[in-house]
């Protein structure tokens, strides 16, 4: 094990890889009882690639548990209202995925009140304070706000890696400004409206000038005197939607201080439960050769 492996925390936005497999793999893939397990098989393949190629020693898998009870939903009922709830067949598969991670001796967490983003934010903050690099495995741009100068935002399936500089180049703002730019420009995927008539590009230009929402709202007369196109109109829009901007920033800002037992446990790996692992993989109808390969990997990863 080299120093890079010891000093890197791998934080996985698990749900995105489960949903991706659910939509791309046929539901003719079933377990021993005939239930669809296409999402589980896709997730297992993703985890195999991650463990086999990267050999992480500090790793955590964050899952979403209940959108209906999230604190964001409480302060803004329309939050993610554009999304259909997960069907029961998929909920069962989420359970399988968490059981699989547990059998491997890896850390996973979910919360009734917080989203997976907040769990990852809490893990990231703790790792950064300990001097570790952070690799956030996701496809969600919201999580870019957590990236420090030594960290990576990594869409693993596409091998798309972004450093803090890459994020600024892509979105026009620093990672620490991502929550603000989304609050102004809106985020349709989460049903956060932002300011009508101001998109992400213009929001980024405003933050280039004023740095953060607090400065922007305290210096609104200056907006009209900038050289931005339609400056007077922008000033009026910001003034009119002041309260909406502040609410949106609460929604877009990731919580980094969750104090829940399931979240604050150390990310170090423990010994795999080989009996639990084999039983589960047979239930999922994996071929014998694949089960053996997983058992070997589970043991080998702990001895590197």
N, C-alpha and C positions, 0 to 999 in steps of 0.2 A: 504494500500500500504506500503510495507516495504522498507527499505533503499536500498536493492539490486535492486529492481525494478526501483527506482528513479535514481540510479547511473549507470544504464546499457543502452547503446545504441545498439539497434538491427538493423543491417544493412543487408538488404536482396538482394541477387543477384537474382532478380525476374526471369530473362529470363530462367535460368536453369530449374526452376520448371514448366515453361510454355512449354518449349521444351520437357521435360520429359513426361508430360501429353499428348502432341501431338503425341508422338511415342508409348505410352502405352495404351491409351484409344481409343475405336473405334470411327470413324468419323460419326457413326450413331447417336451419341448424337448431337442433333440440337437445334437451337433456334426456336422461334415462326414463323420465316420466312423460316425455313428449312435449314439454314446455319450451317455447323459443328461448334460446340462449345466444343468439347472434351477437348481441352487445357485449356479453361476457367474453365470448371467444375473441372478439376484436380487442377488448381491453386487455385480455391476457397476452395477446400477441404484442401489444404496445409495451406492456410491463416487461415482457421477455427482452425486447430490443433494448429497453432502457437499462435493465440490470446487466444484461450480457455485454453491452458495449461500453457502459459508463462506470460500472462497479461503484455505485454510490454507497457511502457508509452512513451518512446522515440524510435520511429521506422521509418525507411525509406526504401522504395523499389526503387532500381535502375534498370532502363531498358536501353537496347541498342536501339538506334534509327536508325542510319545509318552508317554501316561499310564503305560504299564507301567514305564518307566525313571525316573519322576519321584522326586525325593528324598522326597516325601510318601508315596509308595507304599512306599518302602523302610522307613520308620519305622512305617508303619501299613498293612499289606497290604489291609485292608478299605476303604481310602480310595477313594471313587468306584466301589466294586465293584458298586454297583447300576446302573451304566451299561453298556449294550451297546457293544462296540467299533464304531467307524465302519465301515460296509461298504466293500468295495473300490471300488465305484462312486463313493462319496462321497470317498474318499481321493484318487482321480484328480482330482476337482473341486477339492479343496484345492490340488493342485499347479497347476492352471490359475489359481486365484485369486492365488497367490503370483507366478506368472509375469506375470500382468496388472499387479500392483502394481509389479513390477520394470520392466516395459516403460514404465510411466508415469514412471519416475525417482524413485519414492517409496521410503522406507525400510520394510523389513519384517524381522521376526526371529522365530525359533523356536529352541527348545533341547531337547535330548534329556533334560536333567535338571531343568529348571525349566518351570513352566507359563506361559502367556501372562500371567496375573496378575502373576507375578514380573517379567516383562519390562516390563510397564507400570509396576510399582512402581519399577523401576530408572530408567526414563525419567522418571517423575514426580518422583522425588527429585532427579535431576540438574537438571531444568527449574526446580523450586522453588528450588534452591540458586542458580541463575542469575538468579533474580528474575522468572521467567516465570509467567504463569497457566497452569493445566493444565485442559484439557477432556478428561475420560475418556468415550469413546463406548462405551457398554456397556448391558447390561440386568442385570448381575450385581451384587447387593448387596454381595458381598465387597469389591469395588473401592471402595466408599464410604469405607473406612478410609484411603484415600490423599488425600482431599479436604481441602485447606486453606481458609482463610477467603476467598481470592480465586478458588477453583477451582469447577469444575462437574462433577458426575456427570450424564451426559446420555444418556438412552435415545432415540437419535436417531430411530428409526422411529416412536416415539410422541410425539416432541417433549416428553418428560418431563424437565425439568431440575431438579436438586436442588443447592442450595448446602449448605455445612456446617450452616447453621441448619435447612434443610429436612430434612437427614438426621437431625439430632437430634430434630426434631419427629416424623418418621416412625417411627424405631426406639427413641426414648427414651434414646439415648446419643449422645455426641459421635462424630465420625468416628474419632478415635484410640482409641475404646473398642469399635469394631465387632468387631475380632478377638476381644476378650475376651467380648463378649456372645454371639457365635456359639460360642465354646468352651464356655460354660456352658449356653446354651440349645439347642445342637445345630444342625446344618444338614443336613437330610434330602437335599438335592440333591447334596451331596458325601459322604453316608454318614458324617457325623461325629455321633456319638450325643449328645454333651453329657452333662448330668447327668439321668438318668431322673427324671421328675417335676418338672423345672424347665424351663419354656418361656422364650421370648424376653422376654415381658413381665416375668416375675419376675426373670429374669437382669438386665434393664435396671434394675429397682428395686434390686437388690443393688449394681450398679455405681454407681448414683446415691448410694448410701450409702457405699460403700467405694472407689470410683473405679477400681480396677483389680484384677486377679486376685491380684497379689502382696499387696496390702493385705488382700484378702478372706481369703486362705489364712493370713495371719499373724495375723489377728484373728478367727478363727472363733468363739470364745466370745461375741463381741459380736453375732453374727447372731441368736442365740437371745434376745437382749434387745431386738431391734428391734421395731417395731410392724407388721412385715410379717406377713401372714396365714400361720399355720403356721410361725412363726419357729423354734421348737425343731426341727421336722422339717427345715426348710431347713438349719439348722446341721448336723444329722446327715448329710444328703445331701452337703453340701459336704465334710465331713470324710471321709466314706466314699469319695468319688470324687475325692479330691485329685489322685492321679496321673493319672487320666483327664482331668481339667481341664487339667493342665500339658501332656499330650500333645496334647490337642485344640487348645490355643493355638499349639503349633508348626504345626499343620495350617492353622489359620485365619489366621495372621499372614503377610502378604505379604512376600516377600524384596525388598529395595530396593537391593541392592548386587551384582548379578550382574556378574562380570568376564569376559565372553565377547566376542570380537571382533565377532560379529554383532549384539550388543546395544549395545555402547558407541560404535558409530559415530554421528556427529552426525545429527540428524534433518532437516537441511536437504535440500531437494529438489534433484535433478540433472536434466539434460536428458533428456527422454523419448526412447526409441528408437523412432522412428516406423515403421521397417521391422518390428521385432519386434512392435510394437503392432498394425499392420495384419495381419500374418501370423496372429497369435493370434486377433484378432477375426473374421477370415474362417474360421479353423478352428472357431470357436464359432458360426458361421452367423449372425452379426449382419448385418442388412441394410446395404447400401452407405451409405445416408443416416446410419445410426447410426455407422458406422465413420468417416465424414467428420467428424461432430460430435465424436467422441472425439479425433480428430487435431487438430482446431481447439482443443478445450479443453486438450489437453496442451500445446500451444504457448502459448496465451493465458495459462494459469495461471502460467507462468514469467516472463512479462513484466509482470505487474501491479505 
